Amino acid sequence: MDVWDVASFPEPVIEALRAVDGAFVAHTLNVTQNRYEPDPTDEPRRLGLDVIARTMAGVTIRAWHYGRLCADEVELLMREGLWPTSQHRRNMRLRTRQDAGDLTSDDVASLTACCELNTDSFGVKDGAVFMTSTPRHPEEDYVCSLLASWGGEALARPRAGTPLGQRLALIGEPAVLEIALPFDLLPDWRRGLVVEAIEGGWLARQGCGVTENGRDLHVIEPLAPERILRVLRPCDHDFHTLGKSYPTAAVCLSPDGALRR
């Protein structure tokens, strides 16, 4: 299912939303009109979110991962899956690019040293696979930097504007991974964000003045290759329509939202 598209919600989720609809609408009206403080609608809404979270158990949602990849890296992803970020895996990527002739040994040494020194200051988040619950257009600021240079936040950003940074911008090509993500793999607080996105989409469809902009997601476990539904690149039509029109599903999902191949 797509957390931002009510038409894709499995029937059990729709039924649960109907059951707690009154609590969600009352809370939204109270927040927008600032009727009460403290808010007596907070607790009913929280209980409603808990109902949706329990109903989502076992459901698979679509998520999106953005980056710049080489052809051999795409092949590796489709063979071994998507792994959490780490210094070890960055070093492996660098050595592979050196072997392919894209980087020199001096480039690799410079990038490795810079990344080890600046991981925190450049917002590198290790130990997880990061995604978004809503497809973003490749030219949005939110994702553009991830597609502009090979290595992304960890390797490219510290070298932005340098000759090495300019070379990184020519390695590989922009790629967006469409992922079948089990809701149950998400940490508890990320599940809460997904449920809030579902609530927002439900209320927006009813004209309650709610705007749903998606949520950032992450998992700390590797995602098996069968979880990667598609790799969209500039040669693909859907790559250019992401975030502008409804992206078609690459595979069918069963009525309960589970992946079906």
C-alpha positions as CSV (number, residue, x, y, z in Angstrom):
1,M,0.0,0.0,0.0
2,D,1.0,3.6,-0.4
3,V,0.6,5.5,2.9
4,W,-0.2,8.7,0.9
5,D,-2.9,7.2,-1.3
6,V,-6.2,6.1,0.4
7,A,-7.2,4.2,-2.8
8,S,-4.4,1.7,-2.1
9,F,-5.3,1.0,1.6
10,P,-6.2,-2.6,2.3
11,E,-9.8,-3.1,3.4
12,P,-8.9,-3.8,7.1
13,V,-7.1,-0.5,7.3
14,I,-10.1,1.3,5.7
15,E,-12.5,-0.4,8.2
16,A,-10.3,0.7,11.1
17,L,-10.1,4.3,9.9
18,R,-13.9,4.4,9.6
19,A,-14.1,3.2,13.2
20,V,-11.9,5.9,14.6
21,D,-12.8,8.6,12.1
22,G,-14.8,10.7,14.6
23,A,-11.8,10.9,17.0
24,F,-9.5,12.0,14.1
25,V,-11.9,14.6,12.8
26,A,-12.7,16.0,16.3
27,H,-9.0,16.4,17.1
28,T,-8.3,18.1,13.7
29,L,-11.1,20.6,14.3
30,N,-10.0,21.3,17.8
31,V,-6.4,21.9,16.8
32,T,-7.3,24.2,13.9
33,Q,-9.8,26.2,16.0
34,N,-7.8,26.1,19.2
35,R,-11.0,25.4,21.1
36,Y,-9.6,23.8,24.3
37,E,-6.4,23.6,26.2
38,P,-5.6,21.1,27.4
39,D,-7.1,19.2,24.4
40,P,-9.7,16.6,25.4
41,T,-9.5,15.1,21.9
42,D,-5.8,14.1,22.4
43,E,-6.5,10.8,24.2
44,P,-9.2,9.5,21.8
45,R,-7.0,10.4,18.8
46,R,-4.0,8.5,20.4
47,L,-6.2,5.5,21.0
48,G,-7.3,5.7,17.3
49,L,-3.7,5.8,16.1
50,D,-3.0,2.7,18.2
51,V,-5.9,0.9,16.5
52,I,-4.4,1.8,13.0
53,A,-0.9,0.7,14.1
54,R,-2.2,-2.7,15.2
55,T,-4.2,-3.1,11.9
56,M,-1.0,-2.3,9.9
57,A,0.8,-5.4,11.3
58,G,1.9,-7.6,8.4
59,V,1.2,-4.9,5.8
60,T,3.8,-4.0,3.2
61,I,4.1,-0.4,2.1
62,R,6.0,1.3,-0.8
63,A,9.0,3.4,0.1
64,W,11.6,5.2,-1.9
65,H,15.4,5.5,-1.7
66,Y,17.4,8.1,-3.6
67,G,21.1,8.0,-4.7
68,R,23.6,8.0,-7.5
69,L,24.6,4.5,-8.6
70,C,26.9,2.8,-11.1
71,A,25.6,-0.1,-13.2
72,D,27.7,-2.7,-11.2
73,E,26.2,-1.2,-8.0
74,V,22.7,-1.7,-9.3
75,E,23.5,-5.3,-10.2
76,L,24.9,-5.8,-6.7
77,L,21.8,-4.4,-5.1
78,M,19.5,-6.7,-7.1
79,R,21.7,-9.6,-6.1
80,E,22.5,-8.9,-2.4
81,G,19.8,-6.4,-1.4
82,L,20.2,-3.0,0.3
83,W,22.4,-2.8,3.4
84,P,22.6,-0.3,6.2
85,T,25.2,2.4,5.8
86,S,28.6,2.0,7.5
87,Q,32.2,3.1,7.1
88,H,33.1,-0.5,6.0
89,R,30.6,-0.4,3.2
90,R,31.7,3.0,2.1
91,N,35.3,1.8,1.9
92,M,34.1,-1.2,-0.2
93,R,32.3,1.2,-2.6
94,L,35.5,3.4,-2.9
95,R,37.7,0.4,-3.6
96,T,35.3,-0.8,-6.3
97,R,35.3,2.6,-8.0
98,Q,39.1,2.6,-7.8
99,D,39.3,-0.8,-9.4
100,A,36.9,0.5,-12.1
101,G,39.2,3.4,-12.9
102,D,36.7,6.1,-11.7
103,L,38.9,7.1,-8.7
104,T,42.6,7.2,-8.1
105,S,44.2,5.8,-4.9
106,D,44.8,9.4,-3.8
107,D,41.1,10.1,-4.3
108,V,40.2,7.2,-2.2
109,A,42.6,8.1,0.6
110,S,41.3,11.7,0.6
111,L,37.6,10.6,0.7
112,T,38.2,8.0,3.4
113,A,40.0,10.4,5.6
114,C,37.5,13.2,5.1
115,C,34.5,11.0,5.8
116,E,36.0,9.6,9.0
117,L,36.7,13.1,10.3
118,N,33.5,14.7,9.3
119,T,30.8,12.0,9.6
120,D,28.8,13.9,12.2
121,S,29.2,17.4,10.8
122,F,27.9,16.4,7.4
123,G,24.8,14.6,8.7
124,V,25.9,11.1,7.8
125,K,23.6,8.6,9.5
126,D,25.2,5.1,9.8
127,G,23.6,1.9,10.7
128,A,20.3,2.2,8.8
129,V,18.7,2.2,5.4
130,F,16.9,5.5,4.9
131,M,13.8,6.0,2.7
132,T,10.8,8.3,2.3
133,S,7.2,7.2,2.5
134,T,6.3,9.6,-0.4
135,P,7.9,9.7,-3.8
136,R,9.8,12.9,-4.4
137,H,10.6,14.5,-7.7
138,P,14.3,14.2,-8.5
139,E,14.7,18.0,-8.8
140,E,13.4,18.7,-5.3
141,D,16.0,20.1,-2.9
142,Y,15.0,17.3,-0.5
143,V,16.7,14.7,-2.8
144,C,18.5,16.6,-5.5
145,S,21.9,16.5,-3.6
146,L,21.6,12.7,-3.3
147,L,21.3,12.3,-7.0
148,A,23.8,15.0,-8.1
149,S,27.0,13.3,-7.0
150,W,28.1,9.7,-6.4
151,G,28.7,9.1,-2.7
152,G,25.9,11.4,-1.5
153,E,26.1,12.9,1.9
154,A,28.9,10.8,3.2
155,L,31.5,11.3,0.4
156,A,30.4,14.0,-2.0
157,R,29.1,16.8,0.3
158,P,32.5,17.4,2.1
159,R,34.1,17.8,-1.3
160,A,31.4,20.0,-2.9
161,G,33.0,22.6,-5.2
162,T,36.4,20.9,-5.4
163,P,37.9,19.2,-8.4
164,L,37.3,15.9,-6.7
165,G,33.7,16.8,-6.1
166,Q,33.3,17.7,-9.7
167,R,34.5,14.2,-10.7
168,L,32.2,12.6,-8.2
169,A,29.3,14.3,-10.0
170,L,30.2,12.4,-13.2
171,I,30.3,8.9,-11.7
172,G,27.2,6.7,-12.2
173,E,23.7,8.2,-12.7
174,P,20.7,9.2,-10.6
175,A,18.7,6.3,-9.4
176,V,15.5,5.9,-7.3
177,L,14.8,2.5,-5.6
178,E,11.2,1.6,-5.2
179,I,11.0,-0.7,-2.2
180,A,8.4,-3.0,-0.7
181,L,8.9,-2.3,3.0
182,P,7.3,-4.4,5.7
183,F,5.7,-2.1,8.2
184,D,6.8,-4.5,11.0
185,L,10.5,-3.8,10.2
186,L,10.2,-0.1,11.1
187,P,11.3,1.0,14.6
188,D,8.3,1.9,16.8
189,W,8.6,5.6,16.4
190,R,8.8,5.4,12.6
191,R,5.7,3.2,12.7
192,G,4.1,6.0,14.5
193,L,5.0,8.4,11.7
194,V,3.6,6.1,9.1
195,V,0.3,5.9,11.0
196,E,0.2,9.7,11.3
197,A,0.7,9.8,7.5
198,I,-2.2,7.4,7.0
199,E,-4.3,9.6,9.3
200,G,-3.3,12.7,7.3
201,G,-4.2,11.1,4.0
202,W,-7.6,9.9,5.3
203,L,-8.5,13.4,6.6
204,A,-7.2,15.1,3.5
205,R,-9.5,13.0,1.4
206,Q,-12.5,14.2,3.5
207,G,-11.5,17.9,2.9
208,C,-10.4,18.5,6.5
209,G,-7.7,20.9,5.4
210,V,-4.9,18.5,6.2
211,T,-1.8,18.4,3.9
212,E,0.2,15.2,4.0
213,N,3.8,15.6,2.9
214,G,5.1,12.1,3.7
215,R,7.6,10.9,6.3
216,D,11.2,9.9,6.4
217,L,11.6,6.2,7.2
218,H,14.5,3.9,8.2
219,V,15.2,0.3,9.0
220,I,18.3,-1.1,10.7
221,E,18.2,-4.5,9.0
222,P,19.3,-5.3,5.4
223,L,16.5,-5.4,2.9
224,A,16.5,-8.6,0.8
225,P,16.8,-8.2,-3.0
226,E,13.2,-9.2,-3.6
227,R,12.2,-6.1,-1.6
228,I,13.6,-3.9,-4.4
229,L,10.8,-3.6,-6.8
230,R,12.4,-1.3,-9.3
231,V,15.4,0.8,-9.9
232,L,14.2,4.0,-11.7
233,R,16.8,5.9,-13.8
234,P,16.6,8.9,-16.1
235,C,15.8,6.6,-19.1
236,D,12.6,5.5,-17.3
237,H,9.4,7.5,-17.7
238,D,8.3,7.1,-14.1
239,F,11.6,8.6,-12.9
240,H,10.6,12.0,-14.3
241,T,7.0,11.8,-13.0
242,L,7.9,10.9,-9.4
243,G,6.2,13.4,-7.1
244,K,4.1,14.8,-9.9
245,S,1.7,12.0,-10.7
246,Y,0.8,8.6,-9.3
247,P,3.7,6.2,-9.8
248,T,2.4,2.8,-11.1
249,A,3.2,-0.3,-9.0
250,A,5.8,-2.6,-10.4
251,V,4.2,-5.7,-8.8
252,C,0.8,-6.5,-7.4
253,L,0.1,-6.4,-3.7
254,S,-2.5,-8.7,-2.3
255,P,-5.6,-7.3,-0.6
256,D,-4.0,-7.4,2.8
257,G,-1.1,-5.3,1.5
258,A,1.5,-8.1,1.5
259,L,4.0,-8.4,-1.4
260,R,2.9,-10.9,-4.0
261,R,5.2,-12.0,-6.8
